[in-house]
Amino acid sequence: MFWKESDMRRVIGYVRKHLDSWDDICINDKARLRLSLILFSLAIAIVFLAMAVHTFITVGFLAAASSILFGGASLFLFLWQFHCKEYCMISAWLLGALSLIMAVYFTISNGLEGPSHIWITLLPIMSTMILPFWHSFIYNGSLLALLIWLLKNPQHSHMPEDYGPHMRIIFLLSIMILALCNYTSEYIRRRTQKQLIIMTEKYRDSSLTDPLTGAYNRRALTSHFGGMEEPAHGLSFAMLDLDFFKKVNDTYGHEIGDKLLRHIVDIVKKAIPPGAQLYRWGGEEFLIILKSSSIDILYDVSENIRKVVASTPLPISIQEGKPPELLAATVSIDGTVASRQDNIEQSIGQADEQMYLAKGSGRNKVMISLI
């Protein structure tokens, strides 16, 4: 057999690979434009080549040459855009020009005797699907200007005589109304898309943050680094634990304990350098990840956090009518710099283990361990 099962798998895998790149067409304008450009260029290439075959059979090769040329150009644009990973504006304008030439040629050559003039009414729809909004506006404006000139100057444009004055007005109005409806639909789509993006980002952010403190959660760690099995080389990890937090809950209640957690998170967020991330790891335990493999930087950041937390007590109101008390808090931090062979999960696990060993030697201190 000429067609093997392995060939079928290869074709399916190739198509699936390209389809996966179009998963975001609902929220990504360039992905949507690229997909529309691919489909329209393929459709126009099929139309031109079908015309070329019919003309070649009925008339001859010379008569079919123009259709072969335009069909080949459309097919080239289809193949080019299909293999390109990014949307190409030049390809879209070339396809628009080819479509315009085809539609005007059909309108002039066939008149009202055949349905060919209907092709031109597809151009406003196609332009908004393959061109950005303002580019399609320019394209449709140029289309209307060309049609007005063709219909007002039939002696120069070789327009068939069956386009009478009444028919010309109906023809222009139908295209203008179609373009208006299409732009209205596009405006609604863009507004809906904008709201969809806002809602998507809102729910994505809420799913990646701890609702109590506003710090990132464990799910965010996987999202940020692509998985816990990813290499940890080049990263530093600092495990932070709030000292005697159970005593705070037992003495002042969980409401004050929650306020203290938010207070600590606010302090740490201001103290960590740009690019660092703070995660709530569980209870009163937090994880800080620095994009640095320097032990000195890790120690300086950790020590600065410890000092700022110790010197910034939380004002709390115990009884109404009395001035607020100052609730002092301290943190213990164990920092580790990842080695080349460890992944993120292993590095965090070892840092967490070192934290509990470090707490046994005292509180309100910073310790740096080498993994």
Disulfide bonds with the S-S distance in Angstrom:
none
